[in-house]
């Protein structure tokens, strides 16, 4: 019984950590994917190659966007607050799912 409890505690304690790190890895892949997030087309990212310079560099993201929902909405539909932005509404147009946007944010918050 003790071993079962220890095993369950191990799973409960360490599953969210690995799941979160998986989200970060998947978020980075989506961020750099030229067919999905394609953030590098417009933004400089620390270890990204062939980065664009039309958008602001993606750094200190957690400090710049302490409210996660604000960053989420910026990716989902930036035209809501700025109808003249050239940033595509990734969520609104179906290029990214809600889950994918959240994974991207998990990654961006590591920058």
Legacy VTK file of the C-alpha trace (Angstrom):
# vtk DataFile Version 3.0
C-alpha trace
ASCII
DATASET POLYDATA
POINTS 111 float
0.000 0.000 0.000
2.858 2.394 0.848
4.483 1.798 -2.535
1.184 2.493 -4.286
0.811 5.785 -2.424
4.400 6.743 -3.238
3.827 5.915 -6.898
0.638 7.950 -7.032
2.312 10.919 -5.345
5.167 10.720 -7.823
2.717 10.795 -10.739
0.674 13.638 -9.240
3.715 15.744 -8.436
5.715 15.244 -11.634
3.070 14.936 -14.333
2.178 18.636 -14.436
5.848 19.589 -14.671
6.536 17.338 -17.641
3.233 18.339 -19.219
4.128 22.022 -18.850
7.600 21.489 -20.307
6.003 19.569 -23.180
3.717 22.563 -23.765
6.745 24.857 -23.874
8.514 22.621 -26.406
5.384 22.366 -28.550
4.833 26.119 -28.218
8.350 26.822 -29.447
7.825 24.493 -32.395
4.565 26.275 -33.289
6.190 29.693 -32.862
8.978 28.813 -35.298
6.805 26.798 -37.711
6.536 28.749 -40.970
3.171 27.086 -41.694
1.533 27.694 -38.299
2.548 30.515 -35.959
5.238 31.902 -38.232
6.201 34.469 -35.574
9.694 34.707 -37.061
8.265 36.283 -40.199
7.801 39.534 -38.276
9.489 39.161 -34.875
13.044 38.680 -33.673
13.269 35.762 -31.253
16.434 34.948 -29.332
17.454 31.773 -31.172
15.357 32.185 -34.308
16.936 32.255 -37.755
15.939 34.637 -40.559
13.788 36.748 -38.238
11.718 39.642 -39.476
11.778 43.124 -38.036
8.255 44.427 -38.722
6.990 43.500 -35.263
8.599 44.120 -31.897
11.216 41.636 -30.669
9.733 38.888 -28.555
11.612 39.244 -25.293
10.688 39.826 -21.638
7.216 38.649 -22.575
6.003 37.909 -19.057
7.065 41.403 -17.929
5.489 43.025 -20.993
2.290 40.980 -20.745
1.746 40.162 -17.050
-1.921 39.501 -17.843
-1.846 36.336 -19.938
-5.294 37.065 -21.355
-4.040 40.308 -22.966
-1.331 38.394 -24.847
-3.825 35.665 -25.751
-6.204 38.216 -27.260
-3.328 39.882 -29.136
-2.577 36.581 -30.855
-6.227 35.511 -31.238
-7.381 38.754 -32.887
-5.121 41.822 -32.827
-7.550 43.632 -35.143
-9.988 43.974 -32.240
-7.843 46.697 -30.628
-6.118 47.910 -33.795
-8.057 47.435 -37.036
-5.031 48.627 -39.037
-2.496 46.158 -37.627
-0.741 43.898 -40.097
-0.546 41.082 -37.512
-2.891 38.326 -38.672
-5.758 37.260 -36.397
-4.395 33.731 -35.943
-7.236 32.427 -33.802
-10.098 34.294 -35.388
-9.110 33.023 -38.833
-8.462 29.466 -37.660
-4.716 29.380 -38.307
-4.149 28.414 -34.656
-6.416 26.728 -32.137
-6.951 27.986 -28.592
-4.778 25.143 -27.339
-1.986 26.021 -29.774
-2.085 29.700 -28.793
-1.804 28.744 -25.126
1.224 26.572 -25.892
2.821 29.456 -27.782
2.221 31.712 -24.786
3.778 29.093 -22.476
6.888 29.287 -24.677
6.844 33.074 -25.022
6.719 33.414 -21.235
10.114 31.702 -21.097
11.671 34.520 -23.162
LINES 1 112
111 0 1 2 3 4 5 6 7 8 9 10 11 12 13 14 15 16 17 18 19 20 21 22 23 24 25 26 27 28 29 30 31 32 33 34 35 36 37 38 39 40 41 42 43 44 45 46 47 48 49 50 51 52 53 54 55 56 57 58 59 60 61 62 63 64 65 66 67 68 69 70 71 72 73 74 75 76 77 78 79 80 81 82 83 84 85 86 87 88 89 90 91 92 93 94 95 96 97 98 99 100 101 102 103 104 105 106 107 108 109 110
